[in-house]
Amino acid sequence: MITFRRFIPGLLIAALVGLLTACGGGPPNVAEATERGILLKSNGTEPKTLDPQVATGVPENKIISALFEGLINYHPTDDETPEPGVAERWEMSEDATEWTFFLRADARWSNGDPVTAHDFVYSYERMLSPGLGAEYVKMLYQMENAEAFNRGDLSDFSEVGVQASDDRTLHFRLVGPTPFFLTMLQHYSWFPVHPPTIERWDGRYDRSGQWTLPGRIVGNGPFVLEEWRPNQYIRVTRSPTYWDHDFVRLNEIYFFPVEDINAEMRMFDSGRLHVTNSVPANDIPSLRANRPDVLRIEPYLGTYFYRFNTTRPPFDDPRVRRALTIAIDRRAIVERVTLGGEIPAYGFVPPGFADHPPGQFFEHDPERARELLAEAGFPGGRGFPRKFILFNTHENHRKIAEAIVAMWNTELGISMQLENKEWRVYLEDQVQLNFDVSRAGWIGDYMDPITFLEMWTTGNGNNNTGWSNPEYDALIAQAFRSRTQEEHNATLRAAEALLMEDLPIAPIYYYWRVYLIRPEVRNWYPKLTDNRPYKYLYLQAN
């Protein structure tokens, strides 16, 4: 036994505005906020949703993790150390296929209701129900019979590998040994939702997010949603019902959806932010030299890449995809464009996993790229159709796209256009395969390389390329069911090799996290996943 102590659609905007709570003059400046225990943080963009079982993005996670809490929480300093959340302790079988979690008696929803094991069962049934259409649903396939229920082959949810034996005891049966299960449970797809609130406002299969509005949402995290001004800020306040309320030191957090990184920099310089989401690439050399006290450049468990829409010619031809991939000079991008210490990527799984180091699956080879393009029917780029690169609004994404377009034009003789869209539309276009080539990034959801490889299986809600390979699907299924760590690792290496052979994606670089943070923010530590429990943070003037 292991024991530890310690999408909002446009039609809702009018309703949202009508439900806002007065904020008494708007956000404070940094000096006042520090004194009052209010963190001012850039979120990068407006969240698509605050529903944990519908969300898919990092911007959503930053807010959802303040409002909700799963069985396991983020550890303040170590991505691989489980931090007790709603579960105060847990047990696992010797082969890590069966787990039992014991919920703390004082866990409460923000309306005062107790958080029960039955709430988790309801939440997992909701997410696995085909009617919800959750993009992250395959995260829950690790439970026995979860896939069959989601596909409609099984109608009795009691046969899925999760049961509540009483209000405070939750049992899992998994499809195979899963020693990384505790870090999986940190992801918001495993968070509970409040059943009466879901049933009152939406019904369990409604994706509109009406239940997540201020005055309606009921969460179980350290903060509650107080105010949501679309495209201005989201404000959360310390929850009086949270089980560890006395430990939480921040009184409020403002999340600002700032897509313009130059505007974000101005907000920081003028005392309106404690923490930025990013930094203009051109400013990094000056910041390194003149403001090292506020600049952070840290390893980040993520990969920046381009998706190809393999359902659209000519990207349905693997020769075209490989030609475009190997024509990109990644070293030039990280040394002349991004400037944040990023590492050129010649595979998809980033550094950070001891048993799965980054692979070298291809190299920069413009001559071979020209040969492949000619073989595909486009010698010297002639006849290549007019196509677009989609990216979400952000100056750094634009600069990278401009550099890659220039490389493809110089080396291959093809011209492509840029197309930027705001976050929600950009995400929806990817889901609907309404693009030719799309900028993308993936940050690890938990500490196992399968979190980077499982998403490319057939029908996965995060695939968004149209690519399907039965051999690849079989390898990922085998990896989830591997009886030993060695078999698991070997199977994942084979899967990545196959992914990099077909190349439905073009890896560009492995991330480093580059941002600004004021010294007043305390207990903020570097983390590979950039996930941290807000309850450990506090503010103190120098």
For each residue, the residues with C-beta under 8 A, 3 or more apart:
1: 89 91
2: 89 90 91 92
3: 89
4: 82 83 84 88 89
5: 84
6: 84
7: 48 49 51 54 207 209 424 427 428
8: 12 13 16 47 48 49 50 209 212 230 424
9: 12 208 209
10: 13
11: 14
12: 8 9 15 16 208 209 210 213
13: 8 10 16 17 230
14: 11 17 18
15: 12 18 19 210 213
16: 8 12 13 19 20 213 214 228 230
17: 13 14 20 229 230
18: 14 15
19: 15 16 213 214 215 216 228
20: 16 17 214 227 228 229
21: 214 215 226 227
22:
23: 26 27 227 235
24:
25:
26: 23
27: 23 33 40 233 235 254 256 272
28: 32 33 36 38 40
29: 32 33 271 272
30: 33 34 40 271 272 273 274 518 520
31: 34 35 271 541
32: 28 29 35 36 38
33: 27 28 29 30 36 37 38 39 40 254 274 539
34: 30 31 37 38 274 520 539 540 541
35: 31 32 541
36: 28 32 33 251 252
37: 33 34 249 250 251 252 538 539
38: 28 32 33 34 250 251 252 253 254 539
39: 33 250 252 253 254 274 275 521 534 537 539
40: 27 28 30 33 254 256 272 273 274 275
41: 62 253 254 255 256 273 274 275
42: 255 256 258 264 267 273 275 276 277 278
43: 46 47 59 62 63 234 255 256 257 258 277
44: 58 59 257 258 259 277 278
45: 59 257 258 259 392 393 422 423
46: 43 59 230 231 257 422 423 424
47: 8 43 50 55 57 59 60 63 234 257
48: 7 8 55 56 57 59 60 423 424 427
49: 7 8 54 55 60 207 209 212
50: 8 47 55 60 63 64 67 209 212 217 225
51: 7 54 55 193 207 209 211 212
52: 55 64 68 188 189 191 193
53: 123 126 127 132 134 136 189 191 193
54: 7 49 51 132 134 135 207 209
55: 47 48 49 50 51 52 60 61 64 136 188
56: 48 60 135 136 427 461 462
57: 47 48 60 61 423 427
58: 44 61 62 443
59: 43 44 45 46 47 48 62 63 257 423
60: 47 48 49 50 55 56 57 63 64 188
61: 55 57 58 64 65 188 531
62: 41 43 58 59 65 66 255
63: 43 47 50 59 60 66 67 234 236 255
64: 50 52 55 60 61 67 68 188 191
65: 61 62 68 69 74 188 221 531 533 534
66: 62 63 221 222 223 236 253 534
67: 50 63 64 217 219 221 223 224 225 236
68: 52 64 65 188 191 192 193 219 220 221
69: 65 73 85 86 191 220 221 222 242
70: 73 85 86 185 186 187 188 190 191 192
71: 85 86 87 90 101 103 120 170 185 190
72: 82 83 84 85 87 182 183 185 186
73: 69 70 83 84 85 186 533
74: 65 83 186 529 531 532 533
75: 78 79 81 82 83 533
76: 83 523 525 532 533 536
77: 81 525 527
78: 75 81 527
79: 75 183 301 447 527 528 529 531
80: 183 447
81: 75 77 78
82: 4 72 75 182 183 186
83: 4 72 73 74 75 76 533
84: 4 5 6 72 73 87 88 89 104
85: 69 70 71 72 73
86: 69 70 71 103 104 107 115 192 220 243
87: 71 72 84 90 101 102 103 104 170
88: 4 84 102 103 104
89: 1 2 3 4 84 101 102
90: 2 71 87 99 100 101 102 182
91: 1 2 99 100
92: 2 96 98 99 100 181
93: 96 97 98 99
94:
95: 177 483
96: 92 93 99 174 177 178 179 181
97: 93 173 174 175 176 177 178
98: 92 93 171 172 173 174
99: 90 91 92 93 96 171 172 174 181
100: 90 91 92 169 170 171 172
101: 71 87 89 90 117 169 170 171 172
102: 87 88 89 90 168 169
103: 71 86 87 88 107 115 116 117 167 168 169 170
104: 84 86 87 88 107 168 243
105: 114 168
106: 243
107: 86 103 104 114 115 220 243
108: 112 113 114 115 220 241 242 243
109: 112 113 114 115 194 218 219 220 241
110: 217 218 219 220 224 239 241 242
111: 194 218 241
112: 108 109 241
113: 108 109 194 196 218
114: 105 107 108 109 167
115: 86 103 107 108 109 119 192 220
116: 103 119 120 164 167 168
117: 101 103 120 121 164 165 166 167 168 169 170
118: 121 122 164 167
119: 115 116 122 123 192 193 194 195
120: 71 116 117 123 124 162 164 170 192
121: 117 118 124 125 157 162 163 164 170
122: 118 119 125 126 192 193 195 204
123: 53 119 120 126 127 191 192 193 195
124: 120 121 127 128 140 143 146 160 162 190
125: 121 122 128 129 157 160 204
126: 53 122 123 129 132 193 198 204 205
127: 53 123 124 132 134 136 137 140 189
128: 124 125 134 137 140 146 149 150 157 160
129: 125 126 132 149 150 204 205
130: 133 150 151 152
131: 204 205
132: 53 54 126 127 129 137 204 205 207
133: 130 207 461
134: 53 54 127 128 137 189 461
135: 54 56 431 461 462
136: 53 55 56 127 139 187 189 461 462
137: 127 128 132 134 140 141 150 189 461
138: 141 147 454 457 460 461
139: 136 142 184 187 189 190 445
140: 124 127 128 137 143 146 150 189 190
141: 137 138 146 147 150 175 480
142: 139 146 174 175 178 181 184 480
143: 124 140 146 160 161 162 172 173 174 175
144: 160 161 173 174 175
145: 148 149 154 159 160 161
146: 124 128 140 141 142 143 149 150 160 161
147: 138 141 150 151
148: 145 151 153 154
149: 128 129 145 146 152 153 154 155 157 159 160
150: 128 129 130 137 140 141 146 147
151: 130 147 148
152: 130 149 155
153: 148 149
154: 145 148 149 159 160
155: 149 152
156: 159
157: 121 125 128 149 160
158: 163
159: 145 149 154 156
160: 124 125 128 143 144 145 146 149 154 157
161: 143 144 145 146 172 173 174 175
162: 120 121 124 143 170 171 172 173
163: 121 158 170 171
164: 116 117 118 120 121 167 169 170 171
165: 117 169 170 171
166: 117 169
167: 103 114 116 117 118 164
168: 102 103 104 105 116 117
169: 100 101 102 103 117 164 165 166
170: 71 87 100 101 103 117 120 121 162 163 164 165
171: 98 99 100 101 162 163 164 165
172: 98 99 100 101 143 161 162 181
173: 97 98 143 144 161 162
174: 96 97 98 99 142 143 144 161 177 178 181
175: 97 141 142 143 144 161 480 481
176: 97 480 481 482 483
177: 95 96 97 174 482 483 484
178: 96 97 142 174 181 184 480
179: 96 485
180: 183 184 446 447 448
181: 92 96 99 142 172 174 178 184 185
182: 72 82 90 185 186
183: 72 79 80 82 180 186 446 447 448
184: 139 142 178 180 181 187 190 445 446
185: 70 71 72 181 182 190
186: 70 72 73 74 82 182 183 190 446 531
187: 70 136 139 184 190 445 446
188: 52 55 60 61 64 65 68 70 191
189: 52 53 127 134 136 137 139 140
190: 70 71 124 139 140 184 185 186 187
191: 52 53 64 68 69 70 123 188
192: 68 70 86 115 119 120 122 123 220
193: 51 52 53 68 119 122 123 126 197 198
194: 109 111 113 119 197 198 218 219 220
195: 119 122 123 198 199
196: 113 199 200 218
197: 193 194 200 201 211 216 217 218
198: 126 193 194 195 201 202 203 204 211
199: 195 196 202 203 204
200: 196 197 211
201: 197 198 206 210 211 216
202: 198 199 206 208 209 210 211
203: 198 199 206
204: 122 125 126 129 131 132 198 199
205: 126 129 131 132
206: 201 202 203 210
207: 7 49 51 54 132 133
208: 9 12 202
209: 7 8 9 12 49 50 51 54 202 212 213
210: 12 15 201 202 206 213 216
211: 51 197 198 200 201 202 216 217
212: 8 49 50 51 209 216 217 225
213: 12 15 16 19 209 210 216 217 228
214: 16 19 20 21 217 225 226 227 228
215: 19 21
216: 19 197 201 210 211 212 213
217: 50 67 110 197 211 212 213 214 224 225
218: 109 110 111 113 194 196 197
219: 67 68 109 110 194 223 224 225 239
220: 68 69 86 107 108 109 110 115 192 194 242
221: 65 66 67 68 69 224 239 242
222: 66 69 238 239 242 244 245 248 533 534 535
223: 66 67 219 236 237 238 239 242 248 250 252 253 534
224: 67 110 217 219 221 236 237 238 239
225: 50 67 212 214 217 219 228 234 235 236
226: 21 214 235 236 237 252
227: 20 21 23 214 233 234 235
228: 16 19 20 213 214 225 234 235
229: 17 20 232 233 234
230: 8 13 16 17 46
231: 46 257
232: 229 256 257
233: 27 227 229 254 255 256 257
234: 43 47 63 225 227 228 229 254 255 257
235: 23 27 225 226 227 228 252 253 254 255
236: 63 66 67 223 224 225 226 252 253 255
237: 223 224 226 251 252
238: 222 223 224 242 245 248 250 251 252
239: 110 219 221 222 223 224 242 245 248
240: 245
241: 108 109 110 111 112 245
242: 69 108 110 220 221 222 223 238 239 245 248
243: 86 104 106 107 108
244: 222 247 248 535
245: 222 238 239 240 241 242 248
246:
247: 244 535
248: 222 223 238 239 242 244 245 534 535
249: 37 535 537 538
250: 37 38 39 223 238 253 534 535 537 538 539
251: 36 37 38 237 238
252: 36 37 38 39 223 226 235 236 237 238
253: 38 39 41 66 223 235 236 250 534
254: 27 33 38 39 40 41 233 234 235
255: 41 42 43 62 63 233 234 235 236
256: 27 40 41 42 43 232 233 267 273
257: 43 44 45 46 47 59 231 232 233 234
258: 42 43 44 45 261 263 264 267 277
259: 44 45 392 393 394 422 423
260: 263 264 393 395
261: 258 264 265 278 279 280 394 395 396
262: 265 266 280 395
263: 258 260 266 267
264: 42 258 260 261 267 268 273 276 277 278
265: 261 262 268 269 276 279 280 283 516
266: 262 263 269 270
267: 42 256 258 263 264 270 272 273 276
268: 264 265 272 273 276 294 516
269: 265 266
270: 266 267
271: 29 30 31
272: 27 29 30 40 267 268
273: 30 40 41 42 256 264 267 268 276 516
274: 30 33 34 39 40 41 517 518 520 521 539
275: 39 40 41 42 515 516 517 518 521 524
276: 42 264 265 267 268 273 279 515 516 517
277: 42 43 44 258 264 515
278: 42 44 261 264 394 396 514 515
279: 261 265 276 283 284 287 295 340 514 515 516
280: 261 262 265 283 284 395 396
281: 284 337 338 339 340 396 399
282: 285 339
283: 265 279 280 286 287
284: 279 280 281 287 288 295 297 339 340 514
285: 282 288 289 339
286: 283 289 290 291
287: 279 283 284 290 291 292 294 295 516
288: 284 285 292 295
289: 285 286 292
290: 286 287
291: 286 287 294 295
292: 287 288 289 295
293: 519
294: 268 287 291 516 517 518 519
295: 279 284 287 288 291 292 514 516
296: 513 514 515 516 517 526
297: 284 340 341 512 513 514
298: 512 513 526 527
299: 351 352 512 513 526 528
300: 443 511 512 513 528 529 530
301: 79 350 352 443 444 511 528 529
302: 350 441 442 443 444 510 511
303: 345 348 349 350 441 442 452 507 508 509 510 511
304: 342 345 400 439 440 441 507 508 509 510 511
305: 345 348 440 441 442 505 506 507 508
306: 389 404 437 438 439 440 505 506 508
307: 430 435 437 438 440 464 465 504 505
308: 315 321 324 436 437 465 467 503 504 505 506
309: 312 315 433 435 436 437 438 465 466
310: 315 316 321 465 466 467 504
311: 316 433 466
312: 309 315 316 433 436 466
313: 316 317 385
314: 317 320 376 377 378 384 385
315: 308 309 310 312 320 321 436 437
316: 310 311 312 313
317: 313 314 320 321 376
318: 321 322 502 503
319: 322 323 372 373 375 376
320: 314 315 317 323 324 372 373 376 378
321: 308 310 315 317 318 324 325 502 503 504 506
322: 318 319 325 326 362 369 372 503
323: 319 320 326 327 368 369 370 372 373 376 412
324: 308 320 321 327 328 369 408 412 437 506
325: 321 322 328 362 503 506 507
326: 322 323 362 363 364 365 366 368 369 372
327: 323 324 364 366 369 407 408 411 412
328: 324 325 333 364 404 407 408 506 508
329: 332 333 364 407
330: 333 334 344 345 346 364 508 509
331: 334 335 344 364
332: 329 335 336 337 403 407
333: 328 329 330 336 337 338 342 344 400 403 404 508 509
334: 330 331 337 338 339 340 341 342 343 344 509
335: 331 332 339
336: 332 333 339 403
337: 281 332 333 334 399 400 403
338: 281 333 334 342 396 400 509
339: 281 282 284 285 334 335 336
340: 279 281 284 297 334 512 514
341: 297 334 512 514
342: 304 333 334 338 509 510 511 512
343: 334 350 351 358 509 510 512
344: 330 331 333 334 508 509 510
345: 303 304 305 330 348 350 358 507 508 509 510
346: 330 358 359 360 361 362 363 507
347: 358 359 360 361 496 500 507
348: 303 305 345 452 453 496 499 500 505 507
349: 303 353 356 358 359 449 452 453 492 496
350: 301 302 303 343 345 358 444 452 510 511
351: 299 343 357 358 510
352: 299 301 444 447 528
353: 349 356 357 447 448 449
354:
355: 449 485 489
356: 349 353 449 489 492 493
357: 351 353
358: 343 345 346 347 349 350 351 510
359: 346 347 349 493 496 497 500
360: 346 347 363
361: 346 347 496 497 500 501
362: 322 325 326 346 365 500 503
363: 326 346 360
364: 326 327 328 329 330 331
365: 326 362 368 369
366: 326 327 369 370 411 412
367: 370 371
368: 323 326 365 371 372
369: 322 323 324 326 327 365 366 372 373 411 412
370: 323 366 367 373 374 380 411 412
371: 367 368 374 375
372: 319 320 322 323 326 368 369 375 376
373: 319 320 323 369 370 376 378 379 381 384 412 414
374: 370 371 377 378 379 380
375: 319 371 372
376: 314 317 319 320 323 372 373
377: 314 374 383
378: 314 320 373 374 381 382 383 384 414
379: 373 374 382
380: 370 374 413
381: 373 378 384 409 412 413 414 415
382: 378 379 413
383: 377 378
384: 314 373 378 381 387 412 413 414
385: 313 314
386: 415 416 417
387: 384 416 417 436 437
388: 416 417 418 419 435 436 437
389: 306 401 404 405 416 417 418 419 436 437 438 439
390: 419 420 421 426 429 430 435 436 437 438 439
391: 394 397 398 401 418 419 420 421 426 438 439
392: 45 259 397 420 421 422 423 426 427 439
393: 45 259 260 397 420 421 422 423 426
394: 259 261 278 391 397 398
395: 260 261 262 280 398 399
396: 261 278 280 281 338 399 400
397: 391 392 393 394 400 401 420 439
398: 391 394 395 401 402 418 420
399: 281 337 395 396 402 403
400: 304 333 337 338 396 397 403 404 439 508
401: 389 391 397 398 404 405 418 439
402: 398 399 405 406 418
403: 332 333 336 337 399 400 406 407
404: 306 328 333 389 400 401 407 408 508
405: 389 401 402 408 409 415 416 418
406: 402 403 409 410
407: 327 328 329 332 403 404 410 411
408: 324 327 328 404 405 411 412 414 415 416
409: 381 405 406 412 413 414 415 416
410: 406 407
411: 327 366 369 370 407 408
412: 323 324 327 366 369 370 373 381 384 408 409
413: 380 381 382 384 409
414: 373 378 381 384 408 409
415: 381 386 405 408 409
416: 386 387 388 389 405 408 409 436 437
417: 386 387 388 389
418: 388 389 391 398 401 402 405
419: 388 389 390 391 435
420: 390 391 392 393 397 398 426
421: 390 391 392 393 425 426 429
422: 45 46 259 392 393 425 426
423: 45 46 48 57 59 259 392 393 426 427
424: 7 8 46 48 427 428
425: 421 422 428 429
426: 390 391 392 393 420 421 422 423 429 430 438
427: 7 48 56 57 392 423 424 430 431
428: 7 424 425 431 432 434
429: 390 421 425 426 432 434 435 438
430: 307 390 426 427 433 434 435 438 440 464
431: 135 427 428 461 464
432: 428 429
433: 309 311 312 430 464 465 466
434: 428 429 430
435: 307 309 388 390 419 429 430 438
436: 308 309 312 315 387 388 389 390 416
437: 306 307 308 309 315 324 387 388 389 390 416
438: 306 307 309 389 390 391 426 429 430 435 464
439: 304 306 389 390 391 392 397 400 401
440: 304 305 306 307 430 464 505
441: 302 303 304 305 511
442: 302 303 305 452 455 462
443: 58 300 301 302 511 529 530
444: 301 302 350 352 447 451 452 528 529
445: 139 184 187 451
446: 180 183 184 186 187 451
447: 79 80 180 183 352 353 444 451 528 529
448: 180 183 353 451
449: 349 353 355 356 452 453 489 492 496
450: 453 454 476 479 480 488 492
451: 444 445 446 447 448 454 455
452: 303 348 349 350 442 444 449 455
453: 348 349 449 450 456 476 479 492 495 496 499
454: 138 450 451 457 460 476 480
455: 442 451 452 460 462 463
456: 453 460 463 465 467 472 476 499 504 505
457: 138 454 460 463 472 473 476
458: 463 468 469 470 473
459: 463 468
460: 138 454 455 456 457 463
461: 56 133 134 135 136 137 138 431
462: 56 135 136 442 455
463: 455 456 457 458 459 460 466 467
464: 307 430 431 433 438 440
465: 307 308 309 310 433 456 504 505
466: 309 310 311 312 433 463 504
467: 308 310 456 463 502 504
468: 458 459 473
469: 458 472 473 498 502
470: 458 473 474
471: 474 475 498
472: 456 457 469 475 476 495 498 499 502
473: 457 458 468 469 470 476 477
474: 470 471 477 478
475: 471 472 478 479 491 492 494 495 498
476: 450 453 454 456 457 472 473 479 480 495
477: 473 474 480 481
478: 474 475 481 482 487 491
479: 450 453 475 476 482 488 491 492 495
480: 141 142 175 176 178 450 454 476 477
481: 175 176 477 478
482: 176 177 478 479 485 487 488 491
483: 95 176 177 487
484: 177 487 488
485: 179 355 482 488 489
486: 489 490
487: 478 482 483 484 490 491
488: 450 479 482 484 485 491 492
489: 355 356 449 485 486 492 493
490: 486 487 493 494
491: 475 478 479 482 487 488 494 495
492: 349 356 449 450 453 475 479 488 489 495 496
493: 356 359 489 490 496 497
494: 475 490 491 497 498
495: 453 472 475 476 479 491 492 498 499
496: 347 348 349 359 361 449 453 492 493 499 500
497: 359 361 493 494 500 501
498: 469 471 472 475 494 495 501 502
499: 348 453 456 472 495 496 502 503 504 505
500: 347 348 359 361 362 496 497 503
501: 361 497 498
502: 318 321 467 469 472 498 499
503: 308 318 321 322 325 362 499 500 506
504: 307 308 310 321 456 465 466 467 499
505: 305 306 307 308 348 440 456 465 499
506: 305 306 308 321 324 325 328 503
507: 303 304 305 325 345 346 347 348
508: 303 304 305 306 328 330 333 344 345 400 404
509: 303 304 330 333 334 338 342 343 344 345
510: 302 303 304 342 343 344 345 350 351 358
511: 300 301 302 303 304 342 350 441 443
512: 297 298 299 300 340 341 342 343
513: 296 297 298 299 300 526 530
514: 278 279 284 295 296 297 340 341
515: 275 276 277 278 279 296
516: 265 268 273 275 276 279 287 294 295 296
517: 274 275 276 294 296 521 524
518: 30 274 275 294 521
519: 293 294 542
520: 30 34 274 539 540 541 542
521: 39 274 275 517 518 524 537 539
522: 537 538 539 540
523: 76 536 537 538
524: 275 517 521 532 537
525: 76 77 532
526: 296 298 299 513
527: 77 78 79 298 530 531 532
528: 79 299 300 301 352 444 447
529: 74 79 300 301 443 444 447
530: 300 443 513 527
531: 61 65 74 79 186 527
532: 74 76 524 525 527 536 537
533: 65 73 74 75 76 83 222 536
534: 39 65 66 222 223 248 250 253 537
535: 222 244 247 248 249 250
536: 76 523 532 533
537: 39 249 250 521 522 523 524 532 534
538: 37 249 250 522 523
539: 33 34 37 38 39 250 274 520 521 522
540: 34 520 522
541: 31 34 35 520
542: 519 520
